[in-house]
Amino acid sequence: MLGATVRAWWVAIVNAVASNLPDDPFSSRLRAYLYRLISMHSGTAPTIKGGCRVNGYRLRIGNRVFINRSCYFDLSAPVVLGDNVVVGHHTLFVTADHEVGTAQRRAGAVKAAPIVVEEGAWIGCQCVIMPGVTIGHGSVVAAGALVRENVPPNVMVAGVPARVKNTALDAGVSAEGRAAE
């Protein structure tokens, strides 16, 4: 129990320092190094803006990842962000859920599942990514989406719950970009 308390305090201290740095380019990179103190693994040139909360020890981010302000990472299970992933501000990565319990307490046992965001994906602001979800490479999650199911590669999803809205994303050219050609 003492070990868990010490780890919780250490996570709180690192988050307090990291989240209160200014949002200049140097501090945005420095945060990644501070989060390594709580075992975050990161590739080269990560950018993490202020106000983020990394709640545990299971975050892995790839090369050139950009995480905007005030994102929350519940790390009951691992969260993996691939290379060149961009995350909009106030996005939540929720890795824990509950089984439905008895009438005396409906929030039953906790069940955790990892989240994987594959290379090149873009998650808009104020999204919620639920446990066990994989977001395919090159996909876009529109602002405000609630992602409860896996997202295929190179599509756009939007809504609550998120549904595929555009299947024409490929090789970095959207349907709008092809229409202009």
N, C-alpha and C positions, 0 to 999 in steps of 0.2 A: 504494500500500500504506500509506503514511503517513496518507493521508486516512481510510482505513477504520479504522486503529488509533485515530486521534483521535476519530472518530465513536463507536467502540465504548467508549472511555473516557468520553466525554461521556454516553452512554446509561447507563453504569454509575454515574456520579456522580449523575445526576438520579434514577435509581431508588433509590440508597442514601439520598439525602436524603428523597425522597418517601415511601418505604416505612417510614422510621423516625420520621415525625411521629406524634404521638398521634392517637387516633381521635375527637377532639372535632369538633363541626360545622365550626368554622373550618378546621381542618387538613384535613378531608375535602374541602373546597372548594379549599383552597390546592393540594392535589395536582394538580388539573386544570390549574392555572396553571403548576405546575412541569413537568408533562408537555408543555405547549405549547413548552417549551424544546427538546424533541425532536420538534417538528412535529406533535404531536397537535392535531387540530381538535375543538373541543367547542362545543356550544350553551350555552344559559343554564342555570344552577343544577345543574351536574353534582355528584355526590357519589361520591368514590372513597376507599374505606377503605384502611388501611395494609397493607403486605406485598405489594402488587401489583408485578408486573414487566412493564414495557412494553419489549419487545425489538426496538426499531427505530423507524421513522419513519412508519408507515402506519396509524395508528389515528384513526378519526373517530367521535365520539360526538355524539348529538343532544341536544335539550333535556331536562332533568330525568332524566337517566340516573343510575341507582344501581348502582355496582359494589362488591360486598362484599369482604371481606378476602382477600388472598393469591391473587388471580386472576393468570393468566399469559397474555400476549398475544405469541405468536410472530408477528412481522410480516414474514415472508418475502413475503407478499402482503397487501393491505389487509384490515383488519377494520373494518366499519361497523356501529355500533349506532344504530338509529333513536331517535326521541323516545320518552320514557317507558319505556325498556327497563330491566328489573331483572335483575341478574346475581348469583347466589348465590356464597358464598365457595368458594375453591379450584377455580374453573372454569378450564379450559384452552381457549384458542382456538389451534388448531394449523393453520397455513396452509401447511406444507411436508410433503411426502410424498416417497417415493423410488420410482423405477421398480425393478422386480426386475432385478438385475444377473446377472452370470455366477456360476458356482460359486466362483470365486476371491474374489468380493465381491458378496454378494447385495443389499446396499443400493446400488443403482445411482444414476443421476443424480437430482438433486433436482428435483422439480416442485412449484411453488407455485400455490395457487389462493386467491382471496379468500373471506372469510366475511361474510355480510350477515345481520344480525338486524333484522327490520323492526319498525316502531312498535308499542309496547305489549306486546311479548313478555316473557315471564318465564322465566328460566333458573335452575333450582334449583341447589343446592350440589353441588359435586364432579362437574360434568358435563364431558364432553370434546366439543368441537365440532371436527369434522375439516375439512380443506381443501375448498373449493368448495361449502360448504353455505349455503343460504339458509333462515332460520327465518322463516316467514310471520308477518304482523302478528297480534297478539293471541294467539299460540300460547303454550303452556306446555311447557317441557322439564322433566320430573320429575327430582328429585335423583338423581345417579349415572348418568344416561343417557349413552350414547355415540352421538352424532349423526353418522352417515356419509352420510345422504341428506337431500335437501331436506324441510322440514317445511311442510305446507300451512298457510294462515291458519286461525286460530281452532280449533285442535285441541290435544289434549294427547298428548305422546309420552313413553314411558318404556322403560327396559330397555337391555340390551346385546346387540345393537345396538338403538337406539331404534325403537319401532314405535308407530303411532297407537293410543291406548287410549281416547280420548274424542273423538268428532266433534261433540259437542253444545255446544261453547263458541261462543257468539255474543253480541255486544253486551254483553259483560262479565257474562253470567249463565251459571254452570255448570249442568250437569244436576242437581246437588244443590240448587242455588238454585231452579231451576224446580220441582223436586219438592216443595219446601217451600211453594210458592205455593198 
